[in-house]
Amino acid sequence: MSLGHYYQSIFGLAQHHKWSVSDIEGLMPYERDLYFSMLLEFMERQKEARERSEERRVGKECRSRWS
């Protein structure tokens, strides 16, 4: 893991869980890795949900124009 990726992950955990940086850095390495992977999976699911929502919204707009 690069230093930039490490700090991005810490920032993500701090924002998502409202933890302090010292709390995150105090985790055991396997705990931190687990939380990082869970956060990445969560963020990916959120991104996919936003994309599906946007596709549905655009589809509704197109259908209403053709009606």
Secondary structure, 3 states (H helix, E strand, C coil): CCHHHHHHHHHHHHHHHCCCHHHHHCCCHHHHHHHHHHHHHHHHHHHHHHHHHHHHHHHHHHHHHHC
